Amino acid sequence: MPFQDQEAPRPQQHEPEQQAQDTHPNENRAGTSAKDLEISFRNHMTHTVGRPLENSSTLDQYHALAAVVRDRMMDQWLETIESYKQHNVRVLGYLSAEYLLGPHLENALLNLELRPQMEEALKNVGLDLATIAAEEPEPGLGNGGLGRLAACFMDSLSTLDVPVLGYGLRYEFGIFRQEIVNGWQVEKSDKWLQYGNPWEIGASTSYDVCFFGHTETYNDEEGLLRHRWVPDHTVKGIPYDTPIPGYQTRTVNRLRLWKAEAVDSFDLSIFNSGDYMGAVRQKMESETISKVLYPPDEQIQGKRLRLMQQYFFTSCSLQDMLRLHCMRGGKLTAFHEKWTIQLNDTHPSIGIPELMRLLMDNHKLSWDDAWNVTQKTFGYTNHTLLPEALERWPLDLFGGLLPRHLEIIYEINARFLDDMRQRYPNDDARMQRMSIIGEEGERSVQMAKLAVIGSKAINGVAELHTQLLEQDTLHDYYEAFPERFSNKTNGVTPRRWLMLTNPGLVDLINETIGTRWHKDLYGLRGLEHFADDNNFLARWRQAQEGCKSSLAKYIAENLSINVDPASMFDVHVKRIHEYKRQHLKALHILSLYCQIKDGTLKNPTPTTYLFGGKAAPSYVMAKLMIKLVCSVADLVNNDPATRDVMKVVFLPNYSVSLGQHIYPAADLSEQISTAGKEASGTGCMKMMMNGAVTIGTLDGANIEIRKECGEENFFLFGLTAPQIADTLHAGYQPRTYYERSPLLKEVIDGISSGRFFGSDSATFAPLVDNLLSWDPFFVLADFDSYDTVHTQVSDAYRDANAWGRMSVLNTARSGKFSSDRTIREYCRDIWKLPVS
């Protein structure tokens, strides 16, 4: 087990009054009784961790407990692998640059249905499961919604018994650990592997991945012209497997993550010459590839490293799939019949030319055969409409790093454009728009276009998002082959995001309507019959108040801010970005502050405003938005006129673990992105499942949430996507909204003059200038509408039973937003895989 004996000092547990012997020769590693688990735990403390229980730290106990749980998965894991072999199943290869898994321990206990027995086993030795579980570091393998979606999908794929191999990168350091210092975000390294990872299992295979160099042609033994790549640098990919158990099933699928290592880690001749750093230079350069999630890419070196990361994990994954296919006796010309590969956004789209290269250069298939296999293998999920997120690589950078792949892309592009010219003769403008090679400005390889051309299926992740892809972003391709496009609205796993995070509410639901909903979330519809039952509503509120009290305690202990659990918890937690409009929320809070101070707002609804999220380290405006929220918090929380009715809290280092505290405590879910900018959003789904009511625009999944829960149970505001398009076409002038809204003007002027922030008129000048001069995300245009609807929210919250009814109906009608439903649709329409 990867575990460092020399750890930092840890708090010691009190010695139990009675200690059983530390070794039990009759251990049953598949046993699930409390006694079996207790024996296994004692054995792992002795033989795996190497510490007597009475002298162990909580970290020691966590590692032993993780080993106990992993043991219970291994028989099922091997059974799953053997079953896939025996039945010669078609397998999904899921390629994602991120997997925001969250802590494994309690999720595994839930899915394996072991939690009650484990609690009893630990209680028998004087320990507490929750205390030990809190010691688990969160895997630093993702950033936001993209990675969390991949994790939810892996849970659902196992729960539905779908054969899958998830592939990604084993980042040594996560994106970063966020600290707030004087209101500013400070990034610290996320050392999540510092004490080892007891859930991963090293595999014996490895693959070489090449970079740089040149290509050359030759004639093979049959006289056919062939290409080969002569690289300058080779890196070895080492796999680490993590078991992913399903819920109430014996299926345990595999997440395979790749670590980069040098082919030759140490050059003795260089060392002996006295160049000690040079002797390990290759090792350091190679391992950098899997060192950090999303290195900054403002400079060319960062761009190159990102492309190296994407190619590295994708090449390793494809080589692995081809090896497994051949081991099963499959023909490479039939690879697509036994494998289907999903590209989770553009990051792994380099897999299209890589599969072509492997099939043609390594396995000697013809271009036509290789392209037939490739184009029938891949599916592409688009996750964004933002132009800056549709990856484009400078041609010189791409060709220097991957010369053979650039040749293949040129050929793909040439053949594709020849086909399009036959379909659309004399339409040069269309050909330029559809070309993979971008000619505007710096010439570039456009990865989204490559993904579309090389895939059998393209999907968006919400109804509006897919419509905008078809009508705008990918319109030319939709016209050419509309049959490839479909919508697959995202979902989240109810196991982690309801059953694990909100046990009090789950107990009430189980008691009321039974447990069928655990694997069919549409079963929650049964709660509708109790939405007008005052006794049930009282118990519902009691469960929610327990979650709010727990979060209030967390805030007091970690931030020294006292919030009232009886206040409305208004929650805005997600990645910090201008289009997600955390600054709109901050402006609204300042407007309430002004109205309370001048006496125009009397008897305001007591509210706790909760923010959380990380800004990209180089995203200056997003970091300034965090500073604004923190400055508003300092103002509101310390003014005697407001501190008893308003509290503003920024929760640092937002993560899956923190989200498990926040989502079940939310009364109001803020989903206020500019219409037409959010692809889907999944935080809204998690809060809806837990009974939060949404305030939002007609954007992303909000549209479908509003349709499901009912318009009367959703607070709508703001311009629609078509209205925004019309406003832009007419010439948007944000200053006109500022001039005609007295309340907005007072807030903006207060920021500009330094009225709110100790005479500081300089810090937020860039943000104010941006809003008044450009306002690309229509903050000012939507301000008055947002303010008006919030008045309705406050009025509604005062009627406890009416609010409770809305809360119950939001949970009851959240069935569509289970990732189980999403996976069933992928299996039916794209992957052609059976589900249980």
Summary of the structure (lengths in Angstrom):
residues: 836
radius of gyration: 27.7
end to end distance: 34.1
largest distance: 89.8
contacts: 2911
relative contact order: 0.09
helix: 52%
strand: 15%
